[in-house]
Amino acid sequence: MSSTYGVIKFKDNQILSFVYYGTSDIVIPGLHTDVKEIWDKNKESWDKLLDCNHTGEEVEAYAEYLGCSWITTACRECGVINGLLMTDDFEDELVRGKPDWVKEFCIKTWGKE
């Protein structure tokens, strides 16, 4: 399975990480402050999503596998992306390329883009 990281940015510039499964073209909804956590904790995120009854906030999401960003919603309180998860649902809204805020996140996290 092709999996990679993804990141979202809230309007207040908080950045959280998630897993993107490229083989199934789906975002795993769990959000994490430490990008290293995403591989260990992604299974429990589906339960968190099912328990979330909040509308969420608009966020910009980026998945490295896609090399694209899109607008969706996320719930900070529950720690999940509760908006668009399946690539088919947002394919027409994809913006190609890595946004500057993602480049800065990668340099800060790994020392390279």
Secondary structure, 3 states (H helix, E strand, C coil): CCEEEEEEECCCCCEEEEEEECCCCEEEEEEECCHHHHHHHCCCHHHHHHHCCCCCEEEEEEECCCCEEEEEEEECCCCEECCCCEHHHHHHHCEECCCHHHHHHHHHHHCCC
